[in-house]
C-alpha cells in the first residue's frame, strides 16, 4: 500500500527502508505479507548502545 500511495515500486520502497536502517533512523523493518503492511522499529538510544557499545549524548 505504501508503494501505491507514494507512486513507487515495491522494490523502491524496500530500498528506501533499507537505507533508513543503514543511516540508523530505523533499527529494523519487515513486510507483514499476511496484512500487506510494513512494520518498523525506530532506533533508540538503548538500541544504539547495544549494537555499537557506544554511549551517545544528546
C-alpha positions in Angstrom: 0.0 0.0 0.0 2.8 2.4 0.8 4.3 1.8 -2.6 0.9 2.5 -4.3 0.3 5.7 -2.2 3.8 7.0 -2.9 3.8 6.1 -6.6 6.9 3.9 -6.1 7.5 0.3 -6.9 7.7 -2.2 -4.0 11.5 -2.5 -4.7 12.0 1.2 -4.4 10.1 1.3 -1.0 12.2 -1.6 0.3 15.4 0.1 -0.8 14.3 3.3 1.0 13.5 1.4 4.2 16.9 -0.4 4.0 18.6 3.0 3.6 16.8 4.2 6.7 18.2 1.2 8.6 21.7 1.9 7.3 21.6 5.6 8.3 20.4 4.5 11.7 17.0 6.0 11.7 15.2 2.6 11.8 16.5 -0.3 13.9 14.7 -2.7 11.5 11.7 -3.2 9.3 9.7 -6.1 7.9 7.0 -6.7 5.4 4.0 -8.3 7.1 2.7 -10.1 4.0 -0.4 -11.5 5.7 -1.8 -8.0 6.0 0.3 -6.3 3.3 1.7 -3.9 5.9 5.2 -2.7 6.8 6.3 -2.6 10.4 9.4 -0.9 11.6 11.3 -0.1 14.8 12.9 3.3 15.4 16.5 3.2 16.6 16.6 4.2 20.2 19.5 5.3 22.3 19.3 1.9 24.1 19.3 0.0 20.8 22.3 2.0 19.5 24.3 1.3 22.7 23.5 -2.4 22.4 24.6 -2.6 18.8 27.7 -0.4 18.9 28.7 -0.4 22.5 29.0 3.4 22.2 27.4 5.9 24.6 25.6 8.7 22.8 24.9 12.0 24.4 22.2 14.3 23.1 
